Amino acid sequence: MGVDIGSLFVPKELSLGSLAGRVVAVDAYNTLYQFLSIIRQPDGTPLMDSKGRITSHLSGLIYRTSNLVESGIKLVFVFDGEPHRLKAETLQKRAAHREEARRLWEELKEVAPEEAFKYAQASAKVDEAIIRDAKTLLGYMGIPCVQAPSEGEAQAAHIVRRGDADYVASQDYDSLLFGAPLLVRNLSISRKRKLPSGRRVEISPELIELSQLEKLGITRVQLVDIAILIGTDFNDGIKGIGAKKALKLIKEHGSLEAALSAIGKEIEDYEEVRRIFLEPDVTDDYKLAWAVPDEDAIKRFLCDEHDFSEERVEKAIEKLKGGAAERSGAERRKRAKARGKMTAEVERGQTRIDQWF
């Protein structure tokens, strides 16, 4: 999902500790998809409750998110709204791909379980029931949710650009195209990733800075043009053109129009695609407010309704409460510091007044 421009950027390793006290706007759809893909039983079956309802995403939200909250990170989950009409073809292709992956998983899980597992992961789907349950649980956890009018990554980038959050968290790079100054990857996935070869590698959070465009010698508009050449969720790119070749073409010719003219190719609706990224449909109508987790509501929802272990849930709740207490203490310290500064300014002002009498 998203456009592959990662090779153009040099990531910086990031510790969770460095994010303590920071607000991170999470691409909710992307994160839920990660949970649904990764949190599965050995045969590829997602976690389910006794009524057959998928709970992998709820497991990810309560256990992994509580670890981040305990680390002092202030999370806000941003949910996708209505997709742009130009995304319809991409969504249809994804649905077909998921269905084919599901078929292969069913076909291979008895005879080749390791190979079948990757198809099980590719069959993951975020539907309305999963989104509804995620919002419900996050509300009980005291974590704010923002509903985007269209693309969640665009709204998350907007929240950061307004100064209401410090980072966008997503596995995709599209938030950079939407203007996110700082992108955090690997925030909500396993610390180890299994490669196709079977080898496991250590995965750490990493930071991608949009300011690296200066070193590349391009503008954000040109970055969007590069993405359009490669192909985005809203358009097919030019076959055979990857990130490095697209960068060379845009730097050499200056713009998408000039590059297309030089190679004798056309891209339909490219101007509209450019507008989607540079003038996205976003809203200022949101409120970011963190609350103390509702312990009883979380237990009813997870343990009573979805068969979660009460002992494990209680441990996660303690982490959430610890994070809430840390936030409260930090906010008190911030207010105290502000009051101290104001008092000092008043005293300095009084001294200046006294000198005239």
Sequence and secondary structure as in RCSB ss.txt:
>XXXX:A:sequence
MGVDIGSLFVPKELSLGSLAGRVVAVDAYNTLYQFLSIIRQPDGTPLMDSKGRITSHLSGLIYRTSNLVESGIKL
VFVFDGEPHRLKAETLQKRAAHREEARRLWEELKEVAPEEAFKYAQASAKVDEAIIRDAKTLLGYMGIPCVQAPS
EGEAQAAHIVRRGDADYVASQDYDSLLFGAPLLVRNLSISRKRKLPSGRRVEISPELIELSQLEKLGITRVQLVD
IAILIGTDFNDGIKGIGAKKALKLIKEHGSLEAALSAIGKEIEDYEEVRRIFLEPDVTDDYKLAWAVPDEDAIKR
FLCDEHDFSEERVEKAIEKLKGGAAERSGAERRKRAKARGKMTAEVERGQTRIDQWF
>XXXX:A:secstr
     GGGS  EE  GGGGTT EEEEEHHHHHHHHHHHSB TTS B B TTS B HHHHIIIIIHHHHHHTT EE
EEEE  S  GGGHHHHHHHHHHHHHHHHHHHHHTTT HHHHHHHHHHT    HHHHHHHHHHHHHHT  EEE SS
 HHHHHHHHHHTTS SEEE SSSHHHHTT SEEEESSSS SEEE TTS EEE   EEEEGGGHHHHT  HHHHHH
HHHHHEETTEE  TT  HHHHHHHHHHHSSHHHHHHHHT   TTHHHHHHHHHS    S          HHHHHI
IIIIHH   HHHHHHHHHHHHHHHHHHHHHHHHHHHHHHHHHHHHHHHHHHHHHTT 
